[in-house]
Amino acid sequence: MKIIPGFRRRHYLAGVGIFLVTAALIVGMAGCVVNDNGYTPSQNLEIQNWYDLDAVRNNLNGNHILLNDLDSTTPGYAELASPTANGGTGWQPIGTQDNPFTGTFDGQGYEIRDLYINRPDEYFVGLFGYIYDAGIIKDIGVLNVTVTGCGSVGGLAGGNLGTVSNSYSSGSVNGNLYVGGLVGINDLTVSNSYSTGSVNGNLYVGGLVGVNYLTVSNSYSTGSVDGFSWVGGLVGWNSGTIDNCCSTGSVTAEYNVVGGLAGENDFDGTVTNSYSTGNVAGSENNNGGLVGWNRGTLDSSYATGSVTGDWYVGGLVGENDDYATIDDSYSTGSVTGNVSVGGLVGNNDGTVSNSFWDTQTSGQGSSDGGTGKTTAQMKDFDTFDGVGWDISAVASSSTRNTGYVWNIVDDTTYPFLSWQP
């Protein structure tokens, strides 16, 4: 993973403390300023229209609540968030690197609809541009968005170094680098959130998050994702934790490193208790039903979508790198390629343990790691219990024994995660 231009990771420069104090003073004084629309911003805003929402940028460390839905019929839309607003660039994202959002925005379950942004030369593009450590965005939906940026682009936020929870997006998000349906780059927490829109980009493109450095949990994506390299149904590139997540949309890459859940799971990355069902297609190497290129830890996860590529193509993982591990996982999707093609793993230089693939549905009798089983064996409780999986047999697919990671209806279903719907 290359260093991201203009994005401060969690290792900040010595002067940041001074910056934060100065920024807080500036933000505090903003409450005395009357904006262009005649509104005098208060520290804590009750948002009822687009003018109120726009005033949040004058109170970046305030506590703000949304009192109703906003859409194209709400006052202020034409001037602030429409295709003709701001000379055709649409909405101006709230918060920048130099002046980030550090407050709280509580959507209270309401939705912001019809947001339009067309800023193809800009970084940190979304409803919010840049959320800093103390920043919290929660309980908000952004629907029918049309968002275009250059780098760090998301329907809700371009860059998140704060907390995003219980939030969702739909529509279309487009960019060049670090593009996600909800968040472009996440360097803290995204939880209990989802995206259903289409996502298009070049490098590091994900259905929910483009790049994840820390935590994405209890979240999902369902939209189609298309890019050039490092493309994933949920996350394009991961060096943090992905836990209790899933993706179901199709994922395509013009070149390589493409996965149903994550394009690449890097050295420090962990994928656990997650799954993908979407079809995966890449024209070159490192194509996997769950992860295209695994360089970290993959545990208790599965993939069911078809996978096509040229070389290093696997039903679960395209390439499992040195020191990388795959444990207690499986795949069932059809796998097609030319060189180093496996039912579970295309090329393995790491460790694969207690993991399986369906030899019948995959069309592959071999894999560079893992154990091939027939469909009947893949639905047999004993196959998994016999190697120590944390699994319980349940009476039906609608029944859950959440005391175990895995559940299975013996002789009827493949294993499924006890948390999943």
C-alpha positions as a Markdown table, in Angstrom:
| # | Residue | x | y | z |
|---|---|---|---|---|
| 1 | Met | 0.0 | 0.0 | 0.0 |
| 2 | Lys | 1.4 | 3.4 | -1.0 |
| 3 | Ile | 1.4 | 6.4 | 1.3 |
| 4 | Ile | -1.8 | 8.2 | 0.7 |
| 5 | Pro | -1.3 | 11.8 | -0.4 |
| 6 | Gly | -2.8 | 14.4 | 1.9 |
| 7 | Phe | -4.0 | 11.9 | 4.5 |
| 8 | Arg | -2.7 | 12.0 | 8.1 |
| 9 | Arg | -2.7 | 8.4 | 9.5 |
| 10 | Arg | -2.8 | 7.9 | 13.2 |
| 11 | His | 0.8 | 9.0 | 13.5 |
| 12 | Tyr | 0.6 | 12.8 | 13.6 |
| 13 | Leu | 3.2 | 15.5 | 13.5 |
| 14 | Ala | 4.4 | 17.2 | 16.6 |
| 15 | Gly | 2.4 | 20.4 | 16.0 |
| 16 | Val | -1.0 | 18.8 | 15.9 |
| 17 | Gly | -1.8 | 19.6 | 19.5 |
| 18 | Ile | -1.3 | 23.3 | 18.8 |
| 19 | Phe | -3.3 | 23.0 | 15.6 |
| 20 | Leu | -6.3 | 21.5 | 17.6 |
| 21 | Val | -6.3 | 24.2 | 20.2 |
| 22 | Thr | -6.1 | 26.9 | 17.5 |
| 23 | Ala | -8.8 | 25.2 | 15.5 |
| 24 | Ala | -11.0 | 25.0 | 18.5 |
| 25 | Leu | -10.6 | 28.7 | 19.2 |
| 26 | Ile | -11.4 | 29.5 | 15.6 |
| 27 | Val | -14.5 | 27.2 | 15.6 |
| 28 | Gly | -15.6 | 28.8 | 18.9 |
| 29 | Met | -15.5 | 32.3 | 17.4 |
| 30 | Ala | -17.5 | 31.0 | 14.4 |
| 31 | Gly | -20.7 | 31.3 | 16.5 |
| 32 | Cys | -20.5 | 35.1 | 16.2 |
| 33 | Val | -20.4 | 35.1 | 12.5 |
| 34 | Val | -23.5 | 35.6 | 10.3 |
| 35 | Asn | -23.3 | 33.4 | 7.2 |
| 36 | Asp | -24.3 | 34.3 | 3.7 |
| 37 | Asn | -27.9 | 33.1 | 4.1 |
| 38 | Gly | -28.5 | 35.4 | 7.1 |
| 39 | Tyr | -28.3 | 32.6 | 9.7 |
| 40 | Thr | -26.4 | 33.2 | 12.9 |
| 41 | Pro | -25.0 | 29.8 | 13.7 |
| 42 | Ser | -25.3 | 28.5 | 17.3 |
| 43 | Gln | -22.9 | 26.0 | 18.9 |
| 44 | Asn | -25.6 | 23.3 | 18.8 |
| 45 | Leu | -27.7 | 23.3 | 15.6 |
| 46 | Glu | -31.1 | 21.8 | 15.1 |
| 47 | Ile | -31.1 | 21.1 | 11.4 |
| 48 | Gln | -34.4 | 21.4 | 9.4 |
| 49 | Asn | -33.2 | 22.5 | 6.0 |
| 50 | Trp | -30.1 | 22.7 | 3.8 |
| 51 | Tyr | -29.2 | 26.2 | 5.1 |
| 52 | Asp | -29.0 | 24.7 | 8.6 |
| 53 | Leu | -26.9 | 21.8 | 7.3 |
| 54 | Asp | -24.6 | 24.2 | 5.6 |
| 55 | Ala | -24.2 | 26.1 | 8.9 |
| 56 | Val | -22.6 | 23.0 | 10.4 |
| 57 | Arg | -19.3 | 24.0 | 8.7 |
| 58 | Asn | -19.2 | 27.1 | 10.9 |
| 59 | Asn | -19.6 | 25.0 | 14.1 |
| 60 | Leu | -17.3 | 22.0 | 13.4 |
| 61 | Asn | -17.0 | 21.0 | 17.1 |
| 62 | Gly | -20.7 | 21.5 | 17.9 |
| 63 | Asn | -23.4 | 19.0 | 18.7 |
| 64 | His | -25.9 | 18.9 | 15.8 |
| 65 | Ile | -29.2 | 17.0 | 15.4 |
| 66 | Leu | -31.3 | 16.4 | 12.3 |
| 67 | Leu | -35.0 | 17.1 | 12.9 |
| 68 | Asn | -36.4 | 15.8 | 9.6 |
| 69 | Asp | -35.6 | 14.4 | 6.2 |
| 70 | Leu | -33.9 | 16.7 | 3.7 |
| 71 | Asp | -34.4 | 16.3 | -0.1 |
| 72 | Ser | -34.6 | 18.2 | -3.3 |
| 73 | Thr | -37.8 | 20.0 | -2.2 |
| 74 | Thr | -36.3 | 21.2 | 1.1 |
| 75 | Pro | -35.4 | 24.9 | 1.2 |
| 76 | Gly | -31.8 | 25.6 | 0.3 |
| 77 | Tyr | -31.3 | 22.6 | -2.0 |
| 78 | Ala | -31.0 | 24.6 | -5.2 |
| 79 | Glu | -28.4 | 26.9 | -3.8 |
| 80 | Leu | -26.4 | 24.4 | -1.9 |
| 81 | Ala | -26.8 | 20.7 | -2.9 |
| 82 | Ser | -28.2 | 20.6 | -6.4 |
| 83 | Pro | -26.5 | 20.0 | -9.8 |
| 84 | Thr | -26.5 | 23.7 | -10.4 |
| 85 | Ala | -25.2 | 24.7 | -6.9 |
| 86 | Asn | -21.8 | 26.3 | -6.5 |
| 87 | Gly | -21.2 | 26.7 | -10.2 |
| 88 | Gly | -22.1 | 23.1 | -11.0 |
| 89 | Thr | -19.9 | 21.5 | -8.3 |
| 90 | Gly | -22.8 | 20.9 | -6.0 |
| 91 | Trp | -22.5 | 20.5 | -2.3 |
| 92 | Gln | -19.3 | 21.7 | -0.5 |
| 93 | Pro | -18.2 | 18.9 | 1.9 |
| 94 | Ile | -18.3 | 19.7 | 5.6 |
| 95 | Gly | -14.8 | 19.7 | 7.1 |
| 96 | Thr | -11.3 | 19.8 | 5.6 |
| 97 | Gln | -7.9 | 18.5 | 6.7 |
| 98 | Asp | -7.0 | 21.9 | 8.0 |
| 99 | Asn | -10.4 | 22.5 | 9.6 |
| 100 | Pro | -12.0 | 19.1 | 10.2 |
| 101 | Phe | -15.3 | 18.1 | 11.7 |
| 102 | Thr | -14.8 | 17.2 | 15.4 |
| 103 | Gly | -18.3 | 17.5 | 16.7 |
| 104 | Thr | -21.3 | 15.2 | 16.8 |
| 105 | Phe | -23.9 | 14.9 | 14.1 |
| 106 | Asp | -26.9 | 12.8 | 15.1 |
| 107 | Gly | -29.3 | 12.1 | 12.3 |
| 108 | Gln | -31.9 | 10.6 | 14.6 |
| 109 | Gly | -32.8 | 8.0 | 11.9 |
| 110 | Tyr | -33.7 | 10.7 | 9.3 |
| 111 | Glu | -32.4 | 10.8 | 5.7 |
| 112 | Ile | -30.5 | 13.3 | 3.6 |
| 113 | Arg | -31.6 | 12.7 | -0.1 |
| 114 | Asp | -30.6 | 13.8 | -3.5 |
| 115 | Leu | -27.2 | 15.1 | -2.5 |
| 116 | Tyr | -25.1 | 16.1 | -5.6 |
| 117 | Ile | -21.3 | 16.6 | -5.6 |
| 118 | Asn | -19.2 | 17.0 | -8.7 |
| 119 | Arg | -15.6 | 17.8 | -7.7 |
| 120 | Pro | -13.4 | 15.4 | -9.8 |
| 121 | Asp | -10.2 | 17.2 | -8.9 |
| 122 | Glu | -10.7 | 17.3 | -5.1 |
| 123 | Tyr | -9.7 | 15.0 | -2.2 |
| 124 | Phe | -12.0 | 14.3 | 0.8 |
| 125 | Val | -15.3 | 14.4 | -0.9 |
| 126 | Gly | -18.7 | 13.5 | 0.5 |
| 127 | Leu | -21.4 | 15.0 | 2.7 |
| 128 | Phe | -18.6 | 15.3 | 5.2 |
| 129 | Gly | -15.1 | 15.8 | 3.8 |
| 130 | Tyr | -12.9 | 15.1 | 6.8 |
| 131 | Ile | -13.9 | 13.8 | 10.3 |
| 132 | Tyr | -11.3 | 14.0 | 13.0 |
| 133 | Asp | -10.7 | 11.9 | 16.2 |
| 134 | Ala | -13.5 | 13.4 | 18.3 |
| 135 | Gly | -16.0 | 13.5 | 15.4 |
| 136 | Ile | -19.1 | 11.3 | 15.6 |
| 137 | Ile | -21.6 | 10.7 | 12.8 |
| 138 | Lys | -24.5 | 8.5 | 13.7 |
| 139 | Asp | -28.0 | 7.4 | 12.8 |
| 140 | Ile | -28.1 | 9.0 | 9.4 |
| 141 | Gly | -28.9 | 7.8 | 5.9 |
| 142 | Val | -27.7 | 9.5 | 2.7 |
| 143 | Leu | -29.9 | 8.4 | -0.2 |
| 144 | Asn | -29.9 | 8.8 | -3.9 |
| 145 | Val | -26.5 | 10.5 | -3.7 |
| 146 | Thr | -24.4 | 11.4 | -6.8 |
| 147 | Val | -20.9 | 11.9 | -5.6 |
| 148 | Thr | -17.8 | 12.4 | -7.8 |
| 149 | Gly | -14.3 | 13.3 | -6.5 |
| 150 | Cys | -10.7 | 12.5 | -7.1 |
| 151 | Gly | -9.4 | 10.8 | -3.9 |
| 152 | Ser | -10.9 | 9.8 | -0.6 |
| 153 | Val | -14.4 | 9.8 | -1.8 |
| 154 | Gly | -17.5 | 8.5 | 0.0 |
| 155 | Gly | -21.3 | 9.0 | 0.0 |
| 156 | Leu | -21.2 | 10.0 | 3.7 |
| 157 | Ala | -17.6 | 10.9 | 4.3 |
| 158 | Gly | -14.4 | 11.2 | 2.3 |
| 159 | Gly | -12.0 | 10.7 | 5.3 |
| 160 | Asn | -13.0 | 9.3 | 8.7 |
| 161 | Leu | -10.6 | 9.5 | 11.6 |
| 162 | Gly | -13.6 | 9.5 | 14.0 |
| 163 | Thr | -16.7 | 7.3 | 14.5 |
| 164 | Val | -19.4 | 6.5 | 12.0 |
| 165 | Ser | -22.2 | 4.3 | 13.2 |
| 166 | Asn | -25.7 | 3.2 | 12.3 |
| 167 | Ser | -25.5 | 5.0 | 9.0 |
| 168 | Tyr | -26.1 | 4.1 | 5.4 |
| 169 | Ser | -25.9 | 5.3 | 1.8 |
| 170 | Ser | -27.4 | 4.6 | -1.6 |
| 171 | Gly | -26.9 | 6.1 | -5.1 |
| 172 | Ser | -23.6 | 6.3 | -7.0 |
| 173 | Val | -20.1 | 7.2 | -5.8 |
| 174 | Asn | -17.3 | 7.8 | -8.3 |
| 175 | Gly | -13.6 | 8.7 | -7.9 |
| 176 | Asn | -10.1 | 7.8 | -8.8 |
| 177 | Leu | -8.4 | 6.7 | -5.5 |
| 178 | Tyr | -9.7 | 5.5 | -2.2 |
| 179 | Val | -13.4 | 5.3 | -3.1 |
| 180 | Gly | -16.1 | 3.8 | -0.9 |
| 181 | Gly | -19.9 | 3.7 | -1.0 |
| 182 | Leu | -20.1 | 5.1 | 2.5 |
| 183 | Val | -16.5 | 6.2 | 3.5 |
| 184 | Gly | -13.5 | 6.8 | 1.3 |
| 185 | Ile | -10.8 | 6.2 | 3.9 |
| 186 | Asn | -11.5 | 4.9 | 7.4 |
| 187 | Asp | -8.8 | 5.3 | 10.1 |
| 188 | Leu | -10.9 | 4.7 | 13.2 |
| 189 | Thr | -14.4 | 3.1 | 13.3 |
| 190 | Val | -17.2 | 2.3 | 11.0 |
| 191 | Ser | -19.9 | 0.1 | 12.6 |
| 192 | Asn | -23.5 | -1.1 | 12.1 |
| 193 | Ser | -23.6 | 0.6 | 8.7 |
| 194 | Tyr | -24.2 | -0.3 | 5.1 |
| 195 | Ser | -24.2 | 0.9 | 1.5 |
| 196 | Thr | -26.4 | -0.3 | -1.4 |
| 197 | Gly | -25.2 | 2.0 | -4.1 |
| 198 | Ser | -22.8 | 1.5 | -7.0 |
| 199 | Val | -19.2 | 2.4 | -6.6 |
| 200 | Asn | -16.7 | 3.1 | -9.4 |
| 201 | Gly | -13.1 | 4.1 | -9.2 |
| 202 | Asn | -9.5 | 3.3 | -10.2 |
| 203 | Leu | -7.4 | 2.1 | -7.2 |
| 204 | Tyr | -8.5 | 1.0 | -3.7 |
| 205 | Val | -12.3 | 0.8 | -4.3 |
| 206 | Gly | -14.8 | -0.8 | -2.0 |
| 207 | Gly | -18.5 | -1.1 | -1.8 |
| 208 | Leu | -18.6 | 0.3 | 1.8 |
| 209 | Val | -15.0 | 1.6 | 2.4 |
| 210 | Gly | -12.2 | 2.2 | 0.0 |
| 211 | Val | -9.3 | 1.8 | 2.5 |
| 212 | Asn | -9.6 | 0.6 | 6.1 |
| 213 | Tyr | -6.8 | 1.1 | 8.6 |
| 214 | Leu | -8.7 | 0.2 | 11.8 |
| 215 | Thr | -12.1 | -1.2 | 12.3 |
| 216 | Val | -15.1 | -2.0 | 10.1 |
| 217 | Ser | -17.7 | -4.2 | 12.0 |
| 218 | Asn | -21.2 | -5.4 | 11.8 |
| 219 | Ser | -21.6 | -3.8 | 8.4 |
| 220 | Tyr | -22.4 | -4.7 | 4.8 |
| 221 | Ser | -22.7 | -3.6 | 1.2 |
| 222 | Thr | -24.9 | -4.8 | -1.6 |
| 223 | Gly | -24.1 | -2.6 | -4.6 |
| 224 | Ser | -21.9 | -3.4 | -7.6 |
| 225 | Val | -18.2 | -2.3 | -7.4 |
| 226 | Asp | -16.0 | -1.6 | -10.4 |
| 227 | Gly | -12.4 | -0.5 | -10.5 |
| 228 | Phe | -8.9 | -1.1 | -11.9 |
| 229 | Ser | -6.9 | -2.7 | -9.1 |
| 230 | Trp | -7.5 | -3.3 | -5.3 |
| 231 | Val | -11.2 | -3.7 | -5.6 |
| 232 | Gly | -13.4 | -5.3 | -3.0 |
| 233 | Gly | -17.1 | -5.8 | -2.4 |
| 234 | Leu | -16.9 | -4.3 | 1.0 |
| 235 | Val | -13.3 | -2.8 | 1.3 |
| 236 | Gly | -10.8 | -2.2 | -1.4 |
| 237 | Trp | -7.7 | -2.5 | 0.8 |
| 238 | Asn | -7.6 | -3.5 | 4.5 |
| 239 | Ser | -4.8 | -3.3 | 7.1 |
| 240 | Gly | -7.2 | -3.2 | 10.1 |
| 241 | Thr | -10.1 | -5.4 | 11.3 |
| 242 | Ile | -13.1 | -6.5 | 9.3 |
| 243 | Asp | -15.4 | -8.4 | 11.6 |
| 244 | Asn | -19.0 | -9.7 | 11.3 |
| 245 | Cys | -19.4 | -8.1 | 7.8 |
| 246 | Cys | -20.7 | -9.2 | 4.4 |
| 247 | Ser | -21.0 | -8.2 | 0.8 |
| 248 | Thr | -23.4 | -9.4 | -1.9 |
| 249 | Gly | -22.8 | -7.3 | -5.0 |
| 250 | Ser | -20.8 | -8.1 | -8.1 |
| 251 | Val | -17.2 | -7.0 | -8.1 |
| 252 | Thr | -15.1 | -6.4 | -11.2 |
| 253 | Ala | -11.6 | -5.1 | -11.9 |
| 254 | Glu | -10.0 | -4.2 | -15.2 |
| 255 | Tyr | -6.7 | -5.5 | -13.9 |
| 256 | Asn | -6.0 | -7.3 | -10.6 |
| 257 | Val | -6.3 | -7.8 | -6.8 |
| 258 | Val | -10.1 | -8.2 | -6.6 |
| 259 | Gly | -12.1 | -9.9 | -3.9 |
| 260 | Gly | -15.8 | -10.5 | -3.1 |
| 261 | Leu | -15.2 | -8.9 | 0.4 |
| 262 | Ala | -11.8 | -7.3 | 0.2 |
| 263 | Gly | -9.3 | -6.7 | -2.7 |
| 264 | Glu | -6.3 | -7.0 | -0.4 |
| 265 | Asn | -6.0 | -8.0 | 3.3 |
| 266 | Asp | -2.6 | -6.6 | 4.2 |
| 267 | Phe | 0.1 | -7.7 | 6.7 |
| 268 | Asp | -1.7 | -6.2 | 9.7 |
| 269 | Gly | -5.2 | -7.0 | 8.4 |
| 270 | Thr | -7.7 | -9.4 | 9.9 |
| 271 | Val | -10.9 | -10.7 | 8.4 |
| 272 | Thr | -13.1 | -12.7 | 10.7 |
| 273 | Asn | -16.6 | -14.0 | 10.9 |
| 274 | Ser | -17.5 | -12.6 | 7.5 |
| 275 | Tyr | -18.7 | -13.7 | 4.1 |
| 276 | Ser | -19.4 | -12.7 | 0.5 |
| 277 | Thr | -21.8 | -14.0 | -2.1 |
| 278 | Gly | -21.2 | -11.7 | -5.1 |
| 279 | Asn | -19.5 | -12.8 | -8.3 |
| 280 | Val | -15.9 | -11.7 | -8.8 |
| 281 | Ala | -14.1 | -11.0 | -12.1 |
| 282 | Gly | -10.6 | -9.7 | -12.8 |
| 283 | Ser | -8.6 | -9.9 | -16.0 |
| 284 | Glu | -5.2 | -10.7 | -14.4 |
| 285 | Asn | -4.0 | -12.1 | -11.1 |
| 286 | Asn | -5.0 | -12.3 | -7.4 |
| 287 | Asn | -8.8 | -12.9 | -7.8 |
| 288 | Gly | -10.6 | -14.5 | -4.9 |
| 289 | Gly | -14.2 | -15.1 | -3.9 |
| 290 | Leu | -13.6 | -13.5 | -0.5 |
| 291 | Val | -10.1 | -11.9 | -0.7 |
| 292 | Gly | -8.0 | -11.3 | -3.8 |
| 293 | Trp | -4.6 | -11.1 | -2.0 |
| 294 | Asn | -4.3 | -12.3 | 1.6 |
| 295 | Arg | -1.2 | -11.1 | 3.4 |
| 296 | Gly | -2.7 | -11.2 | 6.9 |
| 297 | Thr | -5.2 | -13.3 | 8.9 |
| 298 | Leu | -8.4 | -14.8 | 7.6 |
| 299 | Asp | -10.6 | -16.8 | 10.0 |
| 300 | Ser | -14.1 | -18.3 | 10.1 |
| 301 | Ser | -15.3 | -16.8 | 6.8 |
| 302 | Tyr | -16.7 | -18.0 | 3.5 |
| 303 | Ala | -17.5 | -17.2 | -0.1 |
| 304 | Thr | -20.1 | -18.5 | -2.5 |
| 305 | Gly | -19.8 | -16.3 | -5.6 |
| 306 | Ser | -18.1 | -17.3 | -8.9 |
| 307 | Val | -14.6 | -16.2 | -9.5 |
| 308 | Thr | -12.9 | -15.6 | -12.9 |
| 309 | Gly | -9.4 | -14.4 | -13.7 |
| 310 | Asp | -6.1 | -15.3 | -15.4 |
| 311 | Trp | -3.7 | -16.5 | -12.7 |
| 312 | Tyr | -3.8 | -16.9 | -8.9 |
| 313 | Val | -7.5 | -17.4 | -8.9 |
| 314 | Gly | -9.3 | -19.1 | -5.9 |
| 315 | Gly | -12.8 | -19.7 | -4.7 |
| 316 | Leu | -11.8 | -18.1 | -1.3 |
| 317 | Val | -8.4 | -16.4 | -1.9 |
| 318 | Gly | -6.5 | -15.7 | -5.1 |
| 319 | Glu | -3.0 | -15.5 | -3.4 |
| 320 | Asn | -2.2 | -16.4 | 0.2 |
| 321 | Asp | 1.1 | -14.7 | 0.8 |
| 322 | Asp | 4.1 | -15.6 | 3.0 |
| 323 | Tyr | 3.1 | -15.8 | 6.7 |
| 324 | Ala | -0.5 | -15.3 | 5.9 |
| 325 | Thr | -3.1 | -17.6 | 7.4 |
| 326 | Ile | -6.5 | -19.0 | 6.5 |
| 327 | Asp | -8.3 | -20.9 | 9.2 |
| 328 | Asp | -11.8 | -22.5 | 9.5 |
| 329 | Ser | -13.1 | -21.2 | 6.3 |
| 330 | Tyr | -14.6 | -22.4 | 3.0 |
| 331 | Ser | -15.8 | -21.6 | -0.5 |
| 332 | Thr | -18.4 | -23.1 | -2.9 |
| 333 | Gly | -18.4 | -20.9 | -6.0 |
| 334 | Ser | -17.3 | -21.8 | -9.5 |
| 335 | Val | -13.6 | -20.9 | -10.2 |
| 336 | Thr | -12.3 | -20.3 | -13.7 |
| 337 | Gly | -8.7 | -19.3 | -14.8 |
| 338 | Asn | -5.6 | -20.3 | -16.6 |
| 339 | Val | -2.6 | -20.6 | -14.2 |
| 340 | Ser | -2.5 | -21.4 | -10.5 |
| 341 | Val | -6.3 | -21.9 | -10.2 |
| 342 | Gly | -7.7 | -23.5 | -7.0 |
| 343 | Gly | -11.1 | -24.4 | -5.6 |
| 344 | Leu | -10.1 | -22.7 | -2.4 |
| 345 | Val | -6.7 | -20.9 | -3.0 |
| 346 | Gly | -5.0 | -20.2 | -6.3 |
| 347 | Asn | -1.5 | -19.8 | -4.9 |
| 348 | Asn | -0.4 | -20.4 | -1.4 |
| 349 | Asp | 2.9 | -19.5 | 0.3 |
| 350 | Gly | 1.4 | -19.2 | 3.8 |
| 351 | Thr | -0.7 | -21.5 | 6.0 |
| 352 | Val | -4.2 | -23.0 | 5.3 |
| 353 | Ser | -5.8 | -25.0 | 8.1 |
| 354 | Asn | -9.1 | -26.7 | 8.6 |
| 355 | Ser | -10.6 | -25.1 | 5.5 |
| 356 | Phe | -12.6 | -26.6 | 2.6 |
| 357 | Trp | -14.0 | -26.1 | -0.8 |
| 358 | Asp | -16.8 | -27.8 | -2.7 |
| 359 | Thr | -15.2 | -29.8 | -5.6 |
| 360 | Gln | -18.5 | -30.2 | -7.4 |
| 361 | Thr | -19.8 | -26.6 | -7.4 |
| 362 | Ser | -16.4 | -25.1 | -7.9 |
| 363 | Gly | -15.5 | -27.2 | -10.9 |
| 364 | Gln | -12.0 | -27.6 | -9.4 |
| 365 | Gly | -10.6 | -30.8 | -8.1 |
| 366 | Ser | -7.4 | -29.2 | -6.7 |
| 367 | Ser | -6.3 | -26.2 | -4.6 |
| 368 | Asp | -3.0 | -24.9 | -3.3 |
| 369 | Gly | -4.2 | -25.5 | 0.3 |
| 370 | Gly | -7.4 | -26.7 | 1.9 |
| 371 | Thr | -9.3 | -29.9 | 1.5 |
| 372 | Gly | -11.8 | -30.6 | -1.3 |
| 373 | Lys | -15.2 | -32.2 | -0.4 |
| 374 | Thr | -18.3 | -33.2 | -2.2 |
| 375 | Thr | -21.4 | -31.1 | -1.8 |
| 376 | Ala | -22.9 | -33.7 | 0.5 |
| 377 | Gln | -19.8 | -33.7 | 2.6 |
| 378 | Met | -19.8 | -29.9 | 2.8 |
| 379 | Lys | -23.3 | -30.1 | 4.3 |
| 380 | Asp | -22.3 | -32.7 | 6.9 |
| 381 | Phe | -21.8 | -31.5 | 10.4 |
| 382 | Asp | -19.1 | -34.1 | 11.0 |
| 383 | Thr | -16.9 | -32.6 | 8.3 |
| 384 | Phe | -16.4 | -29.4 | 10.3 |
| 385 | Asp | -16.9 | -30.7 | 13.9 |
| 386 | Gly | -14.2 | -33.3 | 13.2 |
| 387 | Val | -11.5 | -30.7 | 12.7 |
| 388 | Gly | -12.5 | -28.5 | 15.7 |
| 389 | Trp | -14.7 | -25.8 | 14.2 |
| 390 | Asp | -16.8 | -23.9 | 16.7 |
| 391 | Ile | -20.0 | -25.2 | 15.2 |
| 392 | Ser | -23.5 | -26.3 | 16.3 |
| 393 | Ala | -26.2 | -28.2 | 14.4 |
| 394 | Val | -29.5 | -26.4 | 14.4 |
| 395 | Ala | -33.0 | -27.5 | 13.4 |
| 396 | Ser | -33.6 | -25.0 | 10.5 |
| 397 | Ser | -31.9 | -22.2 | 8.6 |
| 398 | Ser | -34.0 | -19.7 | 10.6 |
| 399 | Thr | -32.7 | -21.0 | 13.9 |
| 400 | Arg | -29.6 | -19.7 | 15.5 |
| 401 | Asn | -27.4 | -20.9 | 18.3 |
| 402 | Thr | -25.3 | -17.8 | 18.9 |
| 403 | Gly | -23.2 | -19.5 | 21.4 |
| 404 | Tyr | -21.2 | -20.9 | 18.5 |
| 405 | Val | -19.4 | -19.1 | 15.6 |
| 406 | Trp | -20.9 | -21.5 | 13.0 |
| 407 | Asn | -24.3 | -23.1 | 12.6 |
| 408 | Ile | -25.4 | -25.8 | 10.2 |
| 409 | Val | -28.6 | -27.7 | 9.4 |
| 410 | Asp | -27.0 | -31.1 | 9.2 |
| 411 | Asp | -27.2 | -32.7 | 5.7 |
| 412 | Thr | -29.2 | -29.7 | 4.4 |
| 413 | Thr | -27.1 | -26.5 | 4.4 |
| 414 | Tyr | -23.6 | -25.4 | 4.2 |
| 415 | Pro | -22.2 | -23.9 | 7.4 |
| 416 | Phe | -23.4 | -20.3 | 8.1 |
| 417 | Leu | -22.3 | -17.7 | 10.6 |
| 418 | Ser | -24.6 | -17.6 | 13.6 |
| 419 | Trp | -24.9 | -13.8 | 13.5 |
| 420 | Gln | -25.9 | -13.6 | 9.9 |
| 421 | Pro | -29.5 | -12.9 | 8.8 |
